Amino acid sequence: MIKCEGKELPEMFEGYKTSDLLKTWEEIKTGGTKAPKGQIEAMGNLLADHKLGIYGAYNNKTKSPKE
């Protein structure tokens, strides 16, 4: 398992190494990536499924104080 933002992630996600997907995310945040479209889509799905990055920030922002 890989840990990111305090969450355990699988070694593989949608046929890609999770570490490669996280690397792609870092590349995009710092200016761009040459990753293929399928890998970028898998990266977005990983972020959304595990509420990481922008999805985690959005989720935390929209929670009510009681949650």
C-alpha positions in Angstrom: 0.0 0.0 0.0 1.0 3.6 -0.7 0.2 6.4 1.8 -0.7 9.8 0.5 -2.4 12.6 2.5 -2.9 10.1 5.3 -4.8 7.6 3.1 -3.8 4.1 2.1 -3.8 3.7 -1.7 -3.5 0.5 -3.8 -0.3 -0.3 -5.6 -2.1 -0.3 -8.9 -5.1 1.8 -10.0 -6.9 1.3 -13.4 -3.9 -0.5 -14.8 -1.3 2.1 -13.7 1.1 2.2 -10.8 -0.3 4.5 -8.2 3.1 6.1 -7.7 3.2 7.0 -11.4 -0.3 8.6 -11.2 0.8 10.6 -8.2 3.9 11.7 -10.1 1.7 12.8 -13.0 -0.3 14.9 -10.5 2.8 16.6 -9.2 4.0 17.3 -12.8 0.6 18.9 -13.7 0.7 21.0 -10.6 4.2 22.3 -11.5 3.7 23.1 -15.2 2.6 20.1 -17.2 3.1 16.5 -18.1 3.8 14.3 -21.1 1.7 11.4 -19.7 -0.7 9.8 -22.1 -4.4 10.8 -21.9 -5.4 7.5 -20.3 -3.0 7.9 -17.5 -4.2 11.5 -16.8 -7.8 10.2 -16.7 -6.8 7.4 -14.3 -5.0 10.0 -12.2 -8.1 12.1 -12.0 -10.2 9.1 -11.0 -7.7 8.2 -8.3 -7.8 11.7 -6.9 -11.6 11.6 -6.9 -12.1 8.1 -5.6 -9.8 8.6 -2.7 -10.6 12.3 -2.1 -7.1 13.5 -2.7 -5.8 16.9 -3.9 -8.5 19.2 -5.2 -11.2 16.6 -4.5 -10.1 16.3 -0.9 -10.0 20.1 -0.4 -13.4 20.4 -2.0 -14.8 17.6 0.2 -13.4 19.2 3.4 -14.7 22.6 2.4 -18.3 21.4 1.9 -18.6 19.3 5.0 -20.9 20.6 7.7 -19.4 21.4 11.1 -21.1 18.3 12.6 -19.4 15.9 10.2 
